[in-house]
Amino acid sequence: MASATPSIHAGPIFDIAPPSCVSDTLDERVSYRTALIGLSWIAADPAAPASDPVLGTAVPGSHASAMAAIPEIEVVAGCDIAPAARDRFIQHWGGRWHGLRVYDDYHTMLERERPDIVAIVTPDHLHTSPLLAAIEFGARGIFCEKPLATSLDEADQIVAAAASSGVAVCVDYTRRWMPEFVEARRRIRSGAIGRLSQIILQLGGPRAMLFRNHTHMIDLLNYYADADAEWVVAELEPDLSDYGTTYRGDGGADPSTDPGANYYVAFANGVRAYVSGMKDTVPDLRVDLIGARGRLSLDAEGFRLITFESEDVRTTPPVTRIQRLSPTWTVSGIQAAMLDLIAAMQTGRETASPPESARRTVAITQAILESQARGNAPVRVARVP
Ligand SMILES: NC(=O)c1ccc[n+]([C@@H]2O[C@H](COP(=O)([O-])OP(=O)(O)OC[C@H]3O[C@@H](n4cnc5c(N)ncnc54)[C@H](O)[C@@H]3O)[C@@H](O)[C@H]2O)c1
């Protein structure tokens, strides 16, 4: 079993420095026995080829490829109910982690292997039971795919279980470990655009599904607004306008079971957010973060800080400055998230994506469904009970 080593980094780190500093917090002698539940492509794909065979690197896109890049992680087992997924996992990763075992039942795996870290990579609506089982069988760190849960009830169960057990939980809202998204938050906090007032996001394409990909957008609203959401007005895509107030998806495969949506969210600190996210649009992601002095924009054209200065806007056109930003880190995405989880396990600090924060995303998702069900009326967002 791994031993925890207290570290000098006690606070959340991703607001103040790129994640290369996480490695400084790790005790390199520690090895964490790790297991995955759910072995699909996002869990188990091999790393993409490097851009250059000698100098290039590729950001690991899957859980296993991210874990393979972290010496402190030893993957001992994986579980999937699909035999083909288990076979692929052994085929791709058996050479990297000798003695790697596969299971078709996660209870059996958790009982036999007693992993230190468990990654939950099951379909969207099947995270709660394996996560609670991982806590029950003694995991010390859990990396859970998004969304945390598809009902508030389940999200509350997870938050309560994590708090009472002291287990570190990190929810994979991957943009929380991507340089542009983190840098945007840092710029806001340093006053680059004045006080953040408006957040406008656009998510498009056939997989603009509320519980599947919109959940990343809702998380970004929480990440940037940094306050409790108070109320929501929403409209679901016309084909699913009678969706109701409980999840009816199939885990994230079929878009016809999970609605696109437009919604407006009001936060307690005055920040207002609008998300345009219907499916009959291009598969695009645009982020605009707007204050009185400037705007941070992130889209297919890159990442920009645009500032507007004027002595008197009534009489003089503002001087507009466009600064192109390109923050780079040595690690990002899931690999950085796993390092964040390990640092949280070692220090007792929160991860950059704790369950309490992911629960806020579930609460907004629920309010979106309820607004639609009540004829697009404003709906209060449920706070932690
Ligand atoms: N963070 C990201 O950017 C990102 C990207 C893609 C997917 N995801 C998330 O990853 C998760 C998995 O997505 P997916 O597209 O691979 O889903 P999927 O439904 O294709 O695959 C999930 C895997 O879990 C297995 N499974 C189902 N029930 C199981 C059980 N009881 N025990 C063990 N295995 C079980 C399935 O056989 C399958 O191999 C979802 O929550 C999804 O939202 C996140």
The ligand as an SDF file (V2000), in Angstrom:
LIG
                    3D

 44 48  0  0  0  0  0  0  0  0999 V2000
  -13.8080   14.1840  -19.7420 N   0  0  0  0  0  0  0  0  0  0  0  0
  -13.9830   13.9940  -21.0330 C   0  0  0  0  0  0  0  0  0  0  0  0
  -13.5910   14.8210  -21.8590 O   0  0  0  0  0  0  0  0  0  0  0  0
  -14.6880   12.7520  -21.4930 C   0  0  0  0  0  0  0  0  0  0  0  0
  -14.5940   12.3120  -22.8180 C   0  0  0  0  0  0  0  0  0  0  0  0
  -15.2870   11.1360  -23.1770 C   0  0  0  0  0  0  0  0  0  0  0  0
  -16.0460   10.4370  -22.2450 C   0  0  0  0  0  0  0  0  0  0  0  0
  -16.1150   10.9130  -20.9640 N   0  0  0  0  0  0  0  0  0  0  0  0
  -16.9070   10.2290  -19.9430 C   0  0  0  0  0  0  0  0  0  0  0  0
  -16.3770    8.9200  -19.7580 O   0  0  0  0  0  0  0  0  0  0  0  0
  -17.4240    8.0310  -19.3780 C   0  0  0  0  0  0  0  0  0  0  0  0
  -17.4220    6.8510  -20.3270 C   0  0  0  0  0  0  0  0  0  0  0  0
  -17.7360    7.3170  -21.6280 O   0  0  0  0  0  0  0  0  0  0  0  0
  -17.7780    6.3410  -22.8840 P   0  0  0  0  0  0  0  0  0  0  0  0
  -18.0860    7.1230  -24.0740 O   0  0  0  0  0  0  0  0  0  0  0  0
  -16.5550    5.5320  -22.9110 O   0  0  0  0  0  0  0  0  0  0  0  0
  -19.0030    5.4580  -22.4550 O   0  0  0  0  0  0  0  0  0  0  0  0
  -19.3820    4.0060  -22.9620 P   0  0  0  0  0  0  0  0  0  0  0  0
  -20.7680    3.7700  -22.5340 O   0  0  0  0  0  0  0  0  0  0  0  0
  -19.0240    3.8460  -24.3800 O   0  0  0  0  0  0  0  0  0  0  0  0
  -18.3400    3.0760  -22.1880 O   0  0  0  0  0  0  0  0  0  0  0  0
  -18.2750    2.8730  -20.8520 C   0  0  0  0  0  0  0  0  0  0  0  0
  -17.6710    1.4850  -20.5960 C   0  0  0  0  0  0  0  0  0  0  0  0
  -18.1510    1.0980  -19.3320 O   0  0  0  0  0  0  0  0  0  0  0  0
  -18.5030   -0.2790  -19.4040 C   0  0  0  0  0  0  0  0  0  0  0  0
  -19.4600   -0.5880  -18.3490 N   0  0  0  0  0  0  0  0  0  0  0  0
  -20.7980   -0.3170  -18.3140 C   0  0  0  0  0  0  0  0  0  0  0  0
  -21.3320   -0.7550  -17.1570 N   0  0  0  0  0  0  0  0  0  0  0  0
  -20.2980   -1.2960  -16.4400 C   0  0  0  0  0  0  0  0  0  0  0  0
  -20.2120   -1.9040  -15.1720 C   0  0  0  0  0  0  0  0  0  0  0  0
  -21.2690   -2.0480  -14.3740 N   0  0  0  0  0  0  0  0  0  0  0  0
  -19.0020   -2.3520  -14.7620 N   0  0  0  0  0  0  0  0  0  0  0  0
  -17.9130   -2.2140  -15.5360 C   0  0  0  0  0  0  0  0  0  0  0  0
  -17.9380   -1.6540  -16.7630 N   0  0  0  0  0  0  0  0  0  0  0  0
  -19.1180   -1.1870  -17.2030 C   0  0  0  0  0  0  0  0  0  0  0  0
  -19.0460   -0.4640  -20.8060 C   0  0  0  0  0  0  0  0  0  0  0  0
  -19.0310   -1.8290  -21.2030 O   0  0  0  0  0  0  0  0  0  0  0  0
  -18.0810    0.4110  -21.6050 C   0  0  0  0  0  0  0  0  0  0  0  0
  -16.9400   -0.3010  -22.0450 O   0  0  0  0  0  0  0  0  0  0  0  0
  -18.7270    8.8530  -19.4390 C   0  0  0  0  0  0  0  0  0  0  0  0
  -19.0420    9.3040  -18.1490 O   0  0  0  0  0  0  0  0  0  0  0  0
  -18.3580   10.0350  -20.3250 C   0  0  0  0  0  0  0  0  0  0  0  0
  -19.1310   11.1960  -20.0710 O   0  0  0  0  0  0  0  0  0  0  0  0
  -15.4420   12.0330  -20.5830 C   0  0  0  0  0  0  0  0  0  0  0  0
  1  2  1  0
  2  3  2  0
  2  4  1  0
  4  5  1  0
  4 44  2  0
  5  6  2  0
  6  7  1  0
  7  8  2  0
  8  9  1  0
  8 44  1  0
  9 10  1  0
  9 42  1  0
 10 11  1  0
 11 12  1  0
 11 40  1  0
 12 13  1  0
 13 14  1  0
 14 15  2  0
 14 16  1  0
 14 17  1  0
 17 18  1  0
 18 19  2  0
 18 20  1  0
 18 21  1  0
 21 22  1  0
 22 23  1  0
 23 24  1  0
 23 38  1  0
 24 25  1  0
 25 26  1  0
 25 36  1  0
 26 27  1  0
 26 35  1  0
 27 28  2  0
 28 29  1  0
 29 30  1  0
 29 35  2  0
 30 31  1  0
 30 32  2  0
 32 33  1  0
 33 34  2  0
 34 35  1  0
 36 37  1  0
 36 38  1  0
 38 39  1  0
 40 41  1  0
 40 42  1  0
 42 43  1  0
M  CHG  2   8   1  16  -1
M  END
$$$$
